[in-house]
Amino acid sequence: MSTPEGPHVILNANLIPGGTIGSPWRRSSSDGAYFVTVEHYADVARVAERGLLDAVFLADSPDIQAKDWNAPSRLLDPIVAQSVLSTHTERIGLIVTATTSYNDPYNLARQFAALAAVSHGRAGWNIVVTGGDAAARNHSLDEAPAKPERYERAAEFLDVVTALWDSWSPGALVADRATGRYLDPGRIHPISHDGKHFRVAGPLKAPPLDDGRPVLIQAGASTHGVELGARTADAIYTAHADIDSARRRRAEVRALAAAAGRDPDTVKLLPGLIVILADTEEGARRRERELTDLIPDHVQVANLAARLGMREEDLDLDAPIPWDRVPAEESADGSRGQRAVFLEFVRDRDLDTRGAARLLAGGGVHNTIVGAPEQVADHIETWFRTGACDGFNLMIDELPSGLEAFVDTVVPLLQRRGLFRTEYATTTLRGHYGL
């Protein structure tokens, strides 16, 4: 049986080691080291594929961050990890985060072409533009370039990568036994790019992209990021705590895409959705409290201080946030867009230090549903049917068990409502997304 006619909600599983709330490793029967292994990733990916999800998504950062000291984090290079997962799965998409700030476009184009080849068209690139001086110091710089320069580089980076992917025309691999010719040089072309940031001759040395380009996903909440995504991306990851802001962002993105000469229906908005699921709402809220309580106070303080750009000693969980000591936006380290969204949310709700720390411990400022399967399905249906989004990047509280519960209880409800597939109709990520 197939899903009724009409678009289905897109569902990616965000592969956060152990789960979105950074404490499940403390109560797991598995060894703590398990959560940073490819075996853990494979366990989650197999569950996601059993649930017919569109993709598993791997975020990444090029430096160790505050939260990484006290909870499992993504220590594996994501392209290597997703290449391994391609051998453990058959249909589900494999999305890799890679920065335009500290990579080379030729090398990255080749790596993604290889992932597309070994996965038979299931590759996606989550494009990020990395800020923060800590990351810069890992790449021979004293400080991160200014945001306009980072995004200027990103735009040219994307031009180079896509030109390299297109440097092979269809039919370039002829493998003609009669003539002995393997590649047709008339169908493989240099790109001769000579820009401000890059000089790349091309063509790309990589297998042909017979299943189409890797899917392009953009993550970034700033004005620069939204504009880049609207011009170039197939899907955009966002953080929204309420449905109205998601509707506004989706309308903004579609308008910008149309202004850039694109079909706005081809750009998918995929907010993060934190899911804390149990048989009842009361049980789900108890689960949320238990998992958050497993994060020690000093860890919550450290994580909040890093997000605010403050010293840990300037924060007291039992006191108000000392706003006079919170650095101004332009002087704070790290992701400006993400930080700004968090600060706005905390101020609007007048959260104290403990409230802000627990919010961050639970996954931060994202659309969140805490409840029973029917409530989770209702929440997804409302956002999708009312035009707030095209799907979700699922941020499950505990992995793999929380995802197993979602697959076994929520997915069947979505299927019965005609919102989700009952079998994979395609073999590629482009196909899953309807691109």
C-alpha positions as a Markdown table, in Angstrom:
| # | Residue | x | y | z |
|---|---|---|---|---|
| 1 | Met | 0.0 | 0.0 | 0.0 |
| 2 | Ser | 1.3 | 3.5 | -0.8 |
| 3 | Thr | 0.7 | 6.8 | 0.8 |
| 4 | Pro | -2.4 | 8.7 | -0.6 |
| 5 | Glu | -1.7 | 11.3 | -3.3 |
| 6 | Gly | -0.3 | 14.6 | -2.1 |
| 7 | Pro | 2.9 | 15.7 | -0.4 |
| 8 | His | 4.0 | 13.9 | 2.7 |
| 9 | Val | 5.7 | 15.5 | 5.7 |
| 10 | Ile | 9.5 | 15.2 | 5.5 |
| 11 | Leu | 11.1 | 13.6 | 8.6 |
| 12 | Asn | 14.8 | 13.5 | 9.3 |
| 13 | Ala | 16.3 | 12.0 | 12.4 |
| 14 | Asn | 19.0 | 14.3 | 13.9 |
| 15 | Leu | 21.7 | 11.9 | 15.0 |
| 16 | Ile | 22.8 | 13.5 | 18.2 |
| 17 | Pro | 24.8 | 10.9 | 20.1 |
| 18 | Gly | 22.7 | 9.6 | 23.0 |
| 19 | Gly | 19.9 | 12.0 | 22.3 |
| 20 | Thr | 19.0 | 15.7 | 22.3 |
| 21 | Ile | 19.0 | 16.0 | 26.1 |
| 22 | Gly | 22.6 | 15.3 | 26.9 |
| 23 | Ser | 22.1 | 12.9 | 29.8 |
| 24 | Pro | 20.8 | 9.5 | 28.5 |
| 25 | Trp | 24.3 | 8.0 | 28.5 |
| 26 | Arg | 24.3 | 8.3 | 32.3 |
| 27 | Arg | 21.4 | 5.9 | 32.7 |
| 28 | Ser | 22.1 | 3.6 | 29.8 |
| 29 | Ser | 23.3 | 0.0 | 30.2 |
| 30 | Ser | 25.7 | 0.5 | 27.3 |
| 31 | Asp | 29.2 | 1.6 | 27.9 |
| 32 | Gly | 29.6 | 5.4 | 27.8 |
| 33 | Ala | 32.0 | 5.2 | 24.9 |
| 34 | Tyr | 29.3 | 3.4 | 22.8 |
| 35 | Phe | 27.6 | 6.7 | 22.1 |
| 36 | Val | 30.5 | 8.1 | 20.0 |
| 37 | Thr | 30.9 | 5.0 | 17.9 |
| 38 | Val | 29.7 | 4.3 | 14.4 |
| 39 | Glu | 27.9 | 1.3 | 15.8 |
| 40 | His | 25.6 | 3.7 | 17.8 |
| 41 | Tyr | 25.1 | 5.7 | 14.6 |
| 42 | Ala | 24.2 | 2.6 | 12.7 |
| 43 | Asp | 21.7 | 1.5 | 15.4 |
| 44 | Val | 19.9 | 4.8 | 15.1 |
| 45 | Ala | 20.0 | 4.8 | 11.2 |
| 46 | Arg | 18.5 | 1.3 | 11.0 |
| 47 | Val | 15.6 | 2.4 | 13.3 |
| 48 | Ala | 15.1 | 5.5 | 11.2 |
| 49 | Glu | 15.0 | 3.5 | 8.0 |
| 50 | Arg | 12.6 | 1.0 | 9.6 |
| 51 | Gly | 10.3 | 4.0 | 10.2 |
| 52 | Leu | 10.7 | 5.0 | 6.5 |
| 53 | Leu | 12.2 | 8.4 | 7.5 |
| 54 | Asp | 13.7 | 10.6 | 4.8 |
| 55 | Ala | 17.2 | 10.9 | 6.2 |
| 56 | Val | 19.6 | 10.8 | 9.1 |
| 57 | Phe | 21.3 | 14.1 | 9.7 |
| 58 | Leu | 24.7 | 14.6 | 11.2 |
| 59 | Ala | 25.6 | 18.0 | 12.5 |
| 60 | Asp | 29.3 | 19.0 | 13.1 |
| 61 | Ser | 31.6 | 21.7 | 14.3 |
| 62 | Pro | 35.3 | 22.0 | 13.7 |
| 63 | Asp | 36.2 | 22.6 | 17.4 |
| 64 | Ile | 35.4 | 21.1 | 20.8 |
| 65 | Gln | 32.6 | 23.1 | 22.4 |
| 66 | Ala | 31.5 | 23.6 | 26.0 |
| 67 | Lys | 28.8 | 20.9 | 25.9 |
| 68 | Asp | 31.3 | 18.3 | 24.5 |
| 69 | Trp | 33.2 | 18.0 | 27.7 |
| 70 | Asn | 30.2 | 16.5 | 29.7 |
| 71 | Ala | 28.1 | 14.5 | 27.1 |
| 72 | Pro | 28.7 | 12.4 | 24.0 |
| 73 | Ser | 29.2 | 14.5 | 20.9 |
| 74 | Arg | 29.9 | 13.9 | 17.3 |
| 75 | Leu | 33.6 | 13.1 | 17.4 |
| 76 | Leu | 33.6 | 11.1 | 14.1 |
| 77 | Asp | 34.2 | 13.0 | 10.8 |
| 78 | Pro | 30.6 | 13.1 | 9.4 |
| 79 | Ile | 31.5 | 12.2 | 5.8 |
| 80 | Val | 33.4 | 9.1 | 7.0 |
| 81 | Ala | 30.5 | 8.2 | 9.4 |
| 82 | Gln | 27.8 | 8.6 | 6.8 |
| 83 | Ser | 29.9 | 6.6 | 4.3 |
| 84 | Val | 29.9 | 3.7 | 6.7 |
| 85 | Leu | 26.2 | 4.1 | 7.3 |
| 86 | Ser | 25.6 | 3.8 | 3.6 |
| 87 | Thr | 26.7 | 0.1 | 4.0 |
| 88 | His | 24.3 | -0.5 | 6.9 |
| 89 | Thr | 21.2 | 1.0 | 5.2 |
| 90 | Glu | 19.5 | 0.8 | 1.7 |
| 91 | Arg | 17.1 | 3.7 | 1.2 |
| 92 | Ile | 17.4 | 6.4 | 3.9 |
| 93 | Gly | 19.1 | 9.7 | 3.0 |
| 94 | Leu | 22.5 | 10.5 | 4.5 |
| 95 | Ile | 23.0 | 14.2 | 5.3 |
| 96 | Val | 26.5 | 15.5 | 6.2 |
| 97 | Thr | 27.3 | 18.9 | 7.7 |
| 98 | Ala | 30.4 | 20.6 | 6.2 |
| 99 | Thr | 31.5 | 24.2 | 6.5 |
| 100 | Thr | 32.4 | 26.5 | 3.7 |
| 101 | Ser | 34.7 | 28.5 | 6.1 |
| 102 | Tyr | 37.4 | 25.9 | 6.6 |
| 103 | Asn | 37.2 | 23.5 | 3.7 |
| 104 | Asp | 38.4 | 23.5 | 0.1 |
| 105 | Pro | 35.7 | 23.4 | -2.6 |
| 106 | Tyr | 37.4 | 20.9 | -4.9 |
| 107 | Asn | 38.1 | 18.4 | -2.1 |
| 108 | Leu | 34.6 | 18.8 | -0.6 |
| 109 | Ala | 32.9 | 18.4 | -4.0 |
| 110 | Arg | 34.9 | 15.2 | -4.6 |
| 111 | Gln | 34.0 | 13.8 | -1.1 |
| 112 | Phe | 30.3 | 14.5 | -1.6 |
| 113 | Ala | 30.4 | 13.0 | -5.1 |
| 114 | Ala | 32.0 | 9.9 | -3.6 |
| 115 | Leu | 29.3 | 9.7 | -0.9 |
| 116 | Ala | 26.6 | 10.1 | -3.5 |
| 117 | Ala | 28.2 | 7.2 | -5.5 |
| 118 | Val | 28.6 | 4.8 | -2.6 |
| 119 | Ser | 25.1 | 5.5 | -1.3 |
| 120 | His | 23.5 | 5.5 | -4.8 |
| 121 | Gly | 22.1 | 9.0 | -4.6 |
| 122 | Arg | 21.3 | 9.3 | -0.9 |
| 123 | Ala | 23.8 | 12.1 | -0.1 |
| 124 | Gly | 22.9 | 15.6 | 1.3 |
| 125 | Trp | 25.1 | 18.5 | 2.2 |
| 126 | Asn | 24.1 | 20.6 | 5.2 |
| 127 | Ile | 25.9 | 23.9 | 4.4 |
| 128 | Val | 27.2 | 25.9 | 7.3 |
| 129 | Val | 29.2 | 29.0 | 7.6 |
| 130 | Thr | 31.3 | 28.8 | 10.7 |
| 131 | Gly | 31.9 | 31.7 | 13.1 |
| 132 | Gly | 33.8 | 31.7 | 16.4 |
| 133 | Asp | 37.4 | 32.3 | 17.1 |
| 134 | Ala | 38.0 | 28.8 | 18.5 |
| 135 | Ala | 37.3 | 27.3 | 15.2 |
| 136 | Ala | 39.4 | 29.9 | 13.4 |
| 137 | Arg | 42.4 | 29.0 | 15.6 |
| 138 | Asn | 42.2 | 25.4 | 14.4 |
| 139 | His | 42.7 | 26.7 | 10.8 |
| 140 | Ser | 45.7 | 29.0 | 11.0 |
| 141 | Leu | 43.7 | 32.2 | 11.9 |
| 142 | Asp | 43.7 | 34.2 | 15.0 |
| 143 | Glu | 40.0 | 35.1 | 14.7 |
| 144 | Ala | 37.0 | 34.3 | 12.5 |
| 145 | Pro | 36.6 | 36.6 | 9.5 |
| 146 | Ala | 33.7 | 39.0 | 9.6 |
| 147 | Lys | 30.3 | 37.6 | 8.8 |
| 148 | Pro | 29.9 | 39.4 | 5.4 |
| 149 | Glu | 33.2 | 37.9 | 4.3 |
| 150 | Arg | 32.3 | 34.4 | 5.5 |
| 151 | Tyr | 29.1 | 34.5 | 3.5 |
| 152 | Glu | 30.7 | 36.0 | 0.5 |
| 153 | Arg | 33.2 | 33.1 | 0.6 |
| 154 | Ala | 30.3 | 30.7 | 1.0 |
| 155 | Ala | 28.5 | 31.9 | -2.0 |
| 156 | Glu | 31.5 | 31.5 | -4.2 |
| 157 | Phe | 32.3 | 28.1 | -2.6 |
| 158 | Leu | 28.9 | 26.9 | -3.7 |
| 159 | Asp | 29.3 | 28.2 | -7.2 |
| 160 | Val | 32.6 | 26.2 | -7.5 |
| 161 | Val | 31.2 | 23.0 | -6.0 |
| 162 | Thr | 28.1 | 22.9 | -8.2 |
| 163 | Ala | 30.2 | 23.8 | -11.3 |
| 164 | Leu | 32.5 | 20.9 | -10.5 |
| 165 | Trp | 29.5 | 18.5 | -10.0 |
| 166 | Asp | 28.2 | 19.7 | -13.4 |
| 167 | Ser | 31.6 | 19.3 | -15.1 |
| 168 | Trp | 30.6 | 15.8 | -16.2 |
| 169 | Ser | 27.8 | 15.7 | -18.8 |
| 170 | Pro | 25.5 | 12.7 | -19.0 |
| 171 | Gly | 27.1 | 9.8 | -20.8 |
| 172 | Ala | 30.7 | 10.8 | -20.0 |
| 173 | Leu | 31.5 | 7.3 | -18.8 |
| 174 | Val | 31.3 | 5.3 | -22.0 |
| 175 | Ala | 33.3 | 2.2 | -21.3 |
| 176 | Asp | 33.4 | 1.3 | -25.0 |
| 177 | Arg | 35.1 | -2.2 | -25.4 |
| 178 | Ala | 35.1 | -1.8 | -29.1 |
| 179 | Thr | 37.2 | 1.4 | -29.2 |
| 180 | Gly | 38.9 | 1.0 | -25.8 |
| 181 | Arg | 37.8 | 4.4 | -24.7 |
| 182 | Tyr | 36.5 | 4.5 | -21.1 |
| 183 | Leu | 35.7 | 8.3 | -20.6 |
| 184 | Asp | 34.5 | 10.7 | -23.3 |
| 185 | Pro | 36.7 | 13.8 | -23.1 |
| 186 | Gly | 34.1 | 15.8 | -25.0 |
| 187 | Arg | 31.7 | 15.3 | -22.1 |
| 188 | Ile | 34.0 | 16.2 | -19.3 |
| 189 | His | 34.8 | 19.9 | -19.1 |
| 190 | Pro | 37.0 | 22.2 | -17.1 |
| 191 | Ile | 35.3 | 24.9 | -15.1 |
| 192 | Ser | 38.1 | 27.5 | -15.2 |
| 193 | His | 36.9 | 29.4 | -12.1 |
| 194 | Asp | 38.9 | 32.5 | -11.2 |
| 195 | Gly | 37.2 | 34.3 | -8.3 |
| 196 | Lys | 38.0 | 36.4 | -5.3 |
| 197 | His | 38.5 | 33.4 | -2.9 |
| 198 | Phe | 39.1 | 30.4 | -5.2 |
| 199 | Arg | 40.9 | 29.5 | -8.5 |
| 200 | Val | 39.8 | 26.1 | -9.6 |
| 201 | Ala | 40.5 | 24.6 | -13.1 |
| 202 | Gly | 38.5 | 21.4 | -13.0 |
| 203 | Pro | 37.0 | 19.2 | -14.1 |
| 204 | Leu | 36.2 | 17.1 | -11.0 |
| 205 | Lys | 37.8 | 13.7 | -10.6 |
| 206 | Ala | 34.9 | 11.7 | -9.2 |
| 207 | Pro | 32.3 | 9.2 | -10.3 |
| 208 | Pro | 29.4 | 10.7 | -12.4 |
| 209 | Leu | 26.4 | 11.9 | -10.5 |
| 210 | Asp | 23.9 | 9.6 | -12.2 |
| 211 | Asp | 21.3 | 10.1 | -9.6 |
| 212 | Gly | 21.6 | 13.9 | -9.6 |
| 213 | Arg | 23.5 | 16.3 | -7.4 |
| 214 | Pro | 23.6 | 15.8 | -3.6 |
| 215 | Val | 20.7 | 17.6 | -1.9 |
| 216 | Leu | 21.7 | 21.0 | -0.6 |
| 217 | Ile | 20.5 | 22.0 | 2.9 |
| 218 | Gln | 21.3 | 25.3 | 4.5 |
| 219 | Ala | 21.4 | 26.0 | 8.3 |
| 220 | Gly | 21.7 | 29.5 | 9.6 |
| 221 | Ala | 19.3 | 31.9 | 11.2 |
| 222 | Ser | 20.9 | 35.2 | 10.3 |
| 223 | Thr | 19.8 | 37.4 | 7.4 |
| 224 | His | 22.9 | 36.4 | 5.5 |
| 225 | Gly | 22.1 | 32.7 | 6.0 |
| 226 | Val | 18.4 | 33.0 | 5.1 |
| 227 | Glu | 19.3 | 34.8 | 1.9 |
| 228 | Leu | 22.0 | 32.2 | 0.9 |
| 229 | Gly | 19.5 | 29.4 | 1.6 |
| 230 | Ala | 16.7 | 31.0 | -0.5 |
| 231 | Arg | 19.1 | 31.4 | -3.4 |
| 232 | Thr | 20.8 | 28.0 | -3.3 |
| 233 | Ala | 19.3 | 25.4 | -1.0 |
| 234 | Asp | 16.8 | 22.6 | -1.6 |
| 235 | Ala | 15.9 | 22.6 | 2.1 |
| 236 | Ile | 16.5 | 25.0 | 5.0 |
| 237 | Tyr | 16.9 | 24.0 | 8.7 |
| 238 | Thr | 15.5 | 26.5 | 11.1 |
| 239 | Ala | 14.8 | 26.9 | 14.9 |
| 240 | His | 11.3 | 28.1 | 15.8 |
| 241 | Ala | 9.6 | 27.9 | 19.2 |
| 242 | Asp | 6.2 | 28.8 | 17.8 |
| 243 | Ile | 4.1 | 28.2 | 14.7 |
| 244 | Asp | 3.6 | 31.8 | 13.7 |
| 245 | Ser | 7.4 | 32.5 | 13.4 |
| 246 | Ala | 7.8 | 29.4 | 11.3 |
| 247 | Arg | 5.0 | 30.5 | 9.0 |
| 248 | Arg | 6.6 | 33.9 | 8.6 |
| 249 | Arg | 10.0 | 32.4 | 7.9 |
| 250 | Arg | 8.6 | 30.0 | 5.3 |
| 251 | Ala | 6.8 | 32.8 | 3.6 |
| 252 | Glu | 10.0 | 34.9 | 3.6 |
| 253 | Val | 12.1 | 32.1 | 2.2 |
| 254 | Arg | 9.6 | 31.3 | -0.5 |
| 255 | Ala | 9.5 | 35.0 | -1.5 |
| 256 | Leu | 13.2 | 35.3 | -1.6 |
| 257 | Ala | 13.5 | 32.1 | -3.7 |
| 258 | Ala | 10.9 | 33.5 | -6.2 |
| 259 | Ala | 12.8 | 36.7 | -6.4 |
| 260 | Ala | 15.9 | 34.8 | -7.2 |
| 261 | Gly | 14.1 | 33.1 | -10.1 |
| 262 | Arg | 13.5 | 29.8 | -8.4 |
| 263 | Asp | 10.2 | 27.8 | -7.9 |
| 264 | Pro | 9.4 | 28.4 | -4.3 |
| 265 | Asp | 7.8 | 25.0 | -4.0 |
| 266 | Thr | 11.2 | 23.4 | -4.4 |
| 267 | Val | 12.6 | 25.0 | -1.2 |
| 268 | Lys | 11.7 | 23.0 | 1.8 |
| 269 | Leu | 11.5 | 24.5 | 5.3 |
| 270 | Leu | 12.4 | 21.9 | 8.0 |
| 271 | Pro | 12.4 | 23.2 | 11.6 |
| 272 | Gly | 13.9 | 21.3 | 14.4 |
| 273 | Leu | 11.3 | 19.4 | 16.5 |
| 274 | Ile | 12.3 | 18.2 | 19.9 |
| 275 | Val | 10.2 | 15.1 | 20.7 |
| 276 | Ile | 9.8 | 13.8 | 24.3 |
| 277 | Leu | 7.4 | 10.9 | 24.0 |
| 278 | Ala | 5.7 | 8.5 | 26.5 |
| 279 | Asp | 2.4 | 6.7 | 26.8 |
| 280 | Thr | 0.8 | 9.7 | 28.4 |
| 281 | Glu | 1.6 | 13.4 | 28.6 |
| 282 | Glu | 2.2 | 13.1 | 32.3 |
| 283 | Gly | 4.7 | 10.3 | 31.6 |
| 284 | Ala | 6.4 | 12.4 | 29.0 |
| 285 | Arg | 6.8 | 15.4 | 31.3 |
| 286 | Arg | 8.2 | 13.1 | 34.0 |
| 287 | Arg | 10.7 | 11.7 | 31.4 |
| 288 | Glu | 11.7 | 15.2 | 30.5 |
| 289 | Arg | 12.3 | 16.2 | 34.2 |
| 290 | Glu | 14.3 | 13.0 | 34.9 |
| 291 | Leu | 16.6 | 13.4 | 31.9 |
| 292 | Thr | 17.2 | 17.1 | 32.6 |
| 293 | Asp | 17.8 | 16.4 | 36.3 |
| 294 | Leu | 20.6 | 14.0 | 35.2 |
| 295 | Ile | 22.6 | 17.0 | 33.9 |
| 296 | Pro | 24.5 | 18.3 | 36.9 |
| 297 | Asp | 24.1 | 22.0 | 37.9 |
| 298 | His | 27.8 | 22.8 | 37.1 |
| 299 | Val | 27.4 | 21.4 | 33.6 |
| 300 | Gln | 24.2 | 23.4 | 33.0 |
| 301 | Val | 26.1 | 26.5 | 34.1 |
| 302 | Ala | 29.0 | 25.8 | 31.9 |
| 303 | Asn | 26.8 | 25.3 | 28.8 |
| 304 | Leu | 24.8 | 28.4 | 29.5 |
| 305 | Ala | 27.9 | 30.5 | 30.0 |
| 306 | Ala | 29.2 | 29.4 | 26.7 |
| 307 | Arg | 26.0 | 30.2 | 24.9 |
| 308 | Leu | 25.8 | 33.7 | 26.5 |
| 309 | Gly | 29.5 | 34.4 | 26.0 |
| 310 | Met | 30.1 | 34.8 | 29.7 |
| 311 | Arg | 32.4 | 33.5 | 32.5 |
| 312 | Glu | 30.9 | 30.6 | 34.5 |
| 313 | Glu | 31.7 | 32.4 | 37.8 |
| 314 | Asp | 29.4 | 35.2 | 36.7 |
| 315 | Leu | 26.3 | 33.0 | 36.7 |
| 316 | Asp | 24.3 | 31.7 | 39.7 |
| 317 | Leu | 21.5 | 29.3 | 39.0 |
| 318 | Asp | 19.4 | 30.7 | 41.9 |
| 319 | Ala | 19.7 | 34.3 | 40.7 |
| 320 | Pro | 18.5 | 36.4 | 37.8 |
| 321 | Ile | 20.6 | 36.5 | 34.6 |
| 322 | Pro | 23.1 | 39.4 | 35.0 |
| 323 | Trp | 22.1 | 41.0 | 31.7 |
| 324 | Asp | 24.6 | 43.8 | 32.2 |
| 325 | Arg | 27.4 | 41.3 | 31.9 |
| 326 | Val | 26.1 | 39.5 | 28.8 |
| 327 | Pro | 28.3 | 40.6 | 25.8 |
| 328 | Ala | 26.8 | 42.5 | 23.0 |
| 329 | Glu | 25.9 | 40.5 | 19.9 |
| 330 | Glu | 28.8 | 41.7 | 17.8 |
| 331 | Ser | 31.4 | 40.8 | 20.4 |
| 332 | Ala | 30.1 | 37.4 | 21.4 |
| 333 | Asp | 31.8 | 34.3 | 20.1 |
| 334 | Gly | 30.1 | 31.5 | 18.2 |
| 335 | Ser | 26.9 | 31.4 | 16.0 |
| 336 | Arg | 25.4 | 34.9 | 16.1 |
| 337 | Gly | 22.0 | 33.9 | 14.6 |
| 338 | Gln | 21.5 | 31.0 | 17.0 |
| 339 | Arg | 22.6 | 33.0 | 20.0 |
| 340 | Ala | 20.3 | 35.9 | 19.1 |
| 341 | Val | 17.3 | 33.6 | 18.9 |
| 342 | Phe | 18.1 | 32.1 | 22.3 |
| 343 | Leu | 18.6 | 35.5 | 23.9 |
| 344 | Glu | 15.3 | 36.8 | 22.5 |
| 345 | Phe | 13.4 | 33.7 | 23.7 |
| 346 | Val | 14.9 | 34.0 | 27.2 |
| 347 | Arg | 14.1 | 37.7 | 27.5 |
| 348 | Asp | 10.6 | 37.4 | 26.1 |
| 349 | Arg | 9.7 | 34.8 | 28.7 |
| 350 | Asp | 11.6 | 36.5 | 31.5 |
| 351 | Leu | 13.5 | 33.3 | 32.4 |
| 352 | Asp | 15.9 | 33.3 | 35.3 |
| 353 | Thr | 19.3 | 31.7 | 35.1 |
| 354 | Arg | 18.1 | 28.2 | 36.1 |
| 355 | Gly | 15.2 | 28.4 | 33.6 |
| 356 | Ala | 17.5 | 29.4 | 30.8 |
| 357 | Ala | 20.0 | 26.7 | 31.8 |
| 358 | Arg | 17.3 | 24.0 | 31.8 |
| 359 | Leu | 16.0 | 25.3 | 28.4 |
| 360 | Leu | 19.4 | 24.9 | 26.9 |
| 361 | Ala | 19.9 | 21.5 | 28.5 |
| 362 | Gly | 16.6 | 20.3 | 26.9 |
| 363 | Gly | 17.8 | 21.2 | 23.4 |
| 364 | Gly | 17.4 | 25.0 | 23.3 |
| 365 | Val | 15.0 | 27.1 | 21.4 |
| 366 | His | 13.2 | 24.7 | 19.1 |
| 367 | Asn | 9.7 | 23.7 | 18.5 |
| 368 | Thr | 9.1 | 21.1 | 21.3 |
| 369 | Ile | 6.3 | 18.6 | 21.9 |
| 370 | Val | 6.1 | 16.7 | 25.1 |
| 371 | Gly | 3.3 | 14.2 | 25.1 |
| 372 | Ala | 1.6 | 10.9 | 24.1 |
| 373 | Pro | 1.7 | 9.6 | 20.5 |
| 374 | Glu | -1.6 | 11.2 | 19.5 |
| 375 | Gln | -0.4 | 14.6 | 20.8 |
| 376 | Val | 2.9 | 14.3 | 18.8 |
| 377 | Ala | 1.0 | 13.3 | 15.6 |
| 378 | Asp | -1.5 | 16.2 | 16.1 |
| 379 | His | 1.4 | 18.6 | 16.6 |
| 380 | Ile | 3.1 | 17.5 | 13.4 |
| 381 | Glu | -0.1 | 17.6 | 11.4 |
| 382 | Thr | -1.0 | 21.1 | 12.6 |
| 383 | Trp | 2.3 | 22.6 | 11.6 |
| 384 | Phe | 2.4 | 20.8 | 8.3 |
| 385 | Arg | -1.2 | 21.2 | 7.1 |
| 386 | Thr | -1.3 | 24.9 | 8.1 |
| 387 | Gly | 1.7 | 25.8 | 6.0 |
| 388 | Ala | 4.3 | 26.4 | 8.8 |
| 389 | Cys | 6.8 | 23.9 | 7.3 |
| 390 | Asp | 7.4 | 21.1 | 4.9 |
| 391 | Gly | 8.6 | 18.7 | 7.6 |
| 392 | Phe | 10.9 | 18.4 | 10.6 |
| 393 | Asn | 14.4 | 17.6 | 11.7 |
| 394 | Leu | 13.5 | 15.3 | 14.6 |
| 395 | Met | 15.5 | 15.9 | 17.7 |
| 396 | Ile | 14.7 | 12.9 | 19.9 |
| 397 | Asp | 15.3 | 13.1 | 23.6 |
| 398 | Glu | 17.0 | 9.7 | 23.9 |
| 399 | Leu | 18.6 | 7.5 | 21.2 |
| 400 | Pro | 17.9 | 5.0 | 20.0 |
| 401 | Ser | 15.0 | 4.1 | 22.4 |
| 402 | Gly | 13.1 | 7.4 | 21.9 |
| 403 | Leu | 13.3 | 7.0 | 18.1 |
| 404 | Glu | 12.1 | 3.4 | 18.4 |
| 405 | Ala | 9.0 | 4.7 | 20.3 |
| 406 | Phe | 8.4 | 7.3 | 17.6 |
| 407 | Val | 8.7 | 4.8 | 14.8 |
| 408 | Asp | 6.4 | 2.3 | 16.5 |
| 409 | Thr | 3.7 | 4.7 | 17.7 |
| 410 | Val | 3.7 | 8.1 | 15.9 |
| 411 | Val | 4.6 | 7.0 | 12.4 |
| 412 | Pro | 1.6 | 4.7 | 12.1 |
| 413 | Leu | -0.7 | 7.5 | 13.2 |
| 414 | Leu | 0.8 | 9.8 | 10.5 |
| 415 | Gln | 0.4 | 7.1 | 7.9 |
| 416 | Arg | -3.3 | 6.6 | 8.8 |
| 417 | Arg | -3.8 | 10.3 | 8.4 |
| 418 | Gly | -2.3 | 10.3 | 4.9 |
| 419 | Leu | 0.7 | 12.4 | 6.0 |
| 420 | Phe | 3.5 | 9.9 | 5.6 |
| 421 | Arg | 4.6 | 7.2 | 3.3 |
| 422 | Thr | 3.9 | 3.5 | 4.0 |
| 423 | Glu | 6.8 | 2.4 | 1.8 |
| 424 | Tyr | 9.7 | 4.1 | 0.1 |
| 425 | Ala | 8.7 | 5.0 | -3.4 |
| 426 | Thr | 12.2 | 6.2 | -4.4 |
| 427 | Thr | 15.8 | 5.2 | -3.8 |
| 428 | Thr | 17.4 | 8.7 | -3.6 |
| 429 | Leu | 17.2 | 11.6 | -1.1 |
| 430 | Arg | 16.2 | 13.9 | -4.0 |
| 431 | Gly | 13.3 | 11.5 | -4.6 |
| 432 | His | 12.3 | 11.3 | -0.9 |
| 433 | Tyr | 12.2 | 15.1 | -0.8 |
| 434 | Gly | 10.1 | 15.3 | -4.0 |
| 435 | Leu | 12.8 | 17.4 | -5.8 |
